[in-house]
Structures are given as C-alpha cells and as structure tokens.
C-alpha cells in the first residue's frame, strides 16, 4: 500500500475539517512510495526517527511539529546543525513524516469527538467517569483518591519519571479537570486560546480538585491555585508537559489504525520520550 493511500484513509476516518487551512500535511518525504512500516508517535524526535530506521518503517505519523514551529517553516533553520542533521537522517532513509493534528482533534471515527482526548480517556480507563460533553472529555469524577496516588497512577500510565506539583499535596481528589493550555490567553495562529480567567471560572464552577494542564505559566491559574490553598480551599495542579499528556491520544491510535487502513502493514507506537528529567534537593 502506498503511503499516500494510508494518509487518505486516515483523513477519511476523521470528519471533514471545519476550515481548509491545516498543518496536517506531509512534512517531508515522498508519499508515493510503498509503505514498509508505520511508526505512530506524538513528536517525531531524532530518537523516534532512529527507531523507525531500526524497524524498517518509512512512515511516521506524528501529532506535533517536526521542525519546532506550528507550521513547520524551515527557511529560518537553514544552516542550523540540529535541523540539518535531522533532515539528512530522514532523507537518507527515505522516511515520510505526516502530521495528524487538526484532523484528530476535529473528530474520531466519523464522530465529532476529539480523538486525542478520547484516546487519553481510554488509555486511562476513565470512560465511566466522564462528566459532561463526550465530544471533548475534559472533566472526570473518579473514585476518591489522594494526590500522591493519582500522581503515581499517571506516571505509570504516561511512562514518565516525575510530575510538577502546584498547590497542595493533601487535596482530597474526586474531580479531575484537563484544563488544556494555560498560557495567559495569548494569540495562537488565527484564533485565541481560551483565556485563563475563563479556566479559573470553570475550576470554581466545576468544583475541580486537580487540574491537568498541557503547560502552565506562573501568573494566572497557578497563582490562583496557590492562593486557594492558602485560604483553606486545597486544590492541586499536576503538570506533566504538553507532549507527555497528548502522547496517550497517539498511543490509542495504534488500536484503530489497522482497521482504518485495512492492511497488514507493520506498525508500532513509539513514545517520543519523557520531555523532562528532574534535579531535586
């Protein structure tokens, strides 16, 4: 099966995009080639590329940018040794990298359910705990637990070595809210991220005990959580990083991709690696 056919079948599996502009294109390589194998990952890092070479796979399906900016423009990288080495590695081994970002967030299997968050929900085993909209499962009411126990569970599921904690470690955990990006409501492409003040209002409205963001800054939601704890209203942020959390959505893809493409092309999920390591006192 040609790589272009696989990409077409995957895009048809997702609902049509609401807008024609998309970053979901072949980032590098010749999609007319026969596919020898597929690697699914969140970020096509140099380590993931080397794993693809080892597995004799010539298609990498990733979720995040290949070359360090949302649209993967590369003119500004010409002559940069990191970029040039990564590009050469891909070209020398004739590997195609396709990004599935807008499509998978737009829907899953013909439904308008965000495929990344659907995957996170399934990989965590939390389908029965969803509160509210299943189109984008963000809020859960789980069996009562502690912050350390929840953190341990998440580290095991995400295969990561640590979690940053903001707020109380003694919070009694029932409601967990995936609050997406906490970035100070700055412009992002042709849209604007959900303002952090709206996130704070939802934390209060939904009575969330633990927040799981993709990334955080110090001066909005984080500051609110710290003050909440100081005022005897304990809450906690467990921050693991953007790629680490969304990795689960791509890991779930490997469960449905064989059915989507209708082929026995070898395929494997490869974790793009824990984004962080920690030095502690």
Buried (B, 14 or more C-beta within 10 A) or exposed (E): EEBBBBBEBBBEBBBEBEEEEEBBEBBBBEBEBEBBBBBBBBBBBEBBBEBBBEBEBBBBBBBBBBBBEEEBEBEEBEEBEEBEEBBEBBEEBEBBBBBBBBBBBBBBEEEEBBBBBBBBBBBBEBEEBBBEEBEBBBBBBBEEBEBEEBBEBBBEBBEBEEBEBBBBEEBEBBBBBBBBBBBEBEEEEEEEBBBBEEBBEBBEEBEBBBBBBBBBBEEBBBBBBBEBBEEEEBBBBBBBBBBBBBBBBBBBBBEBBEEBBEBEBEBBBBBBBBBBEEEEE
